[in-house]
Amino acid sequence: MRLLELLLASTLLSVTAVYADDAPIKIGVMNDMSSVYALGAGRETVEAVRIAIEDTGPVLGKGVELIFADHQNQ
């Protein structure tokens, strides 16, 4: 009987752990958007990633969030 109780408790705990993480998947783009190299890989790259995220839709049932930054060639 004790084994059955432990099995039931572990099953309930594992099911709640699966649903606990509803955070979106984050994709980061860090490139030069203001210097000499911005022409080759600047804001257009960020826009291309944004379009790819929109085309793909949810991944593994989660939303996808785009984060981007300018490293200013430093």
C-alpha positions in Angstrom: 0.0 0.0 0.0 2.9 2.4 0.8 4.4 1.8 -2.6 1.1 2.7 -4.3 0.9 6.0 -2.3 4.4 6.9 -3.2 3.8 6.2 -6.9 0.6 8.3 -6.8 2.4 11.2 -5.1 5.3 11.2 -7.5 2.9 11.1 -10.5 1.0 14.1 -9.2 4.2 16.1 -8.5 5.6 15.3 -12.0 2.4 16.5 -13.7 2.4 19.8 -11.9 6.0 20.4 -12.7 5.3 20.1 -16.4 2.7 22.8 -16.4 4.6 25.2 -14.1 6.9 26.6 -16.8 4.8 28.9 -19.1 7.6 31.3 -19.9 8.2 32.1 -23.6 11.2 30.8 -25.5 13.6 33.8 -25.9 15.7 34.3 -29.0 18.4 36.9 -28.8 20.1 38.8 -31.6 23.1 41.0 -30.8 24.8 42.7 -33.7 26.1 46.1 -34.8 23.2 48.4 -35.7 24.9 51.8 -35.6 28.5 51.4 -36.9 30.2 50.6 -40.2 29.1 46.9 -40.1 25.4 47.9 -39.6 24.9 47.8 -43.4 25.7 44.1 -43.6 24.0 42.9 -40.5 22.0 45.6 -38.8 18.3 46.1 -38.2 17.6 44.0 -41.2 18.8 40.9 -39.4 16.5 41.7 -36.4 13.6 42.1 -38.8 14.4 38.8 -40.6 14.4 37.0 -37.2 11.1 38.6 -36.3 9.6 37.4 -39.6 10.9 33.9 -39.0 9.3 33.8 -35.6 6.0 35.0 -37.0 6.1 32.4 -39.7 7.0 29.6 -37.3 4.4 30.3 -34.7 4.5 28.7 -31.2 7.4 26.3 -30.5 6.5 23.3 -28.3 3.3 25.1 -27.4 5.1 28.2 -26.1 5.3 31.7 -27.5 8.6 33.0 -28.8 10.0 36.3 -27.7 12.7 38.3 -29.6 15.3 40.2 -27.7 17.9 42.3 -29.6 20.7 44.6 -28.7 23.4 46.8 -30.4 26.9 45.8 -29.3 28.2 49.1 -30.8 31.2 47.2 -32.2 32.8 47.0 -28.8 
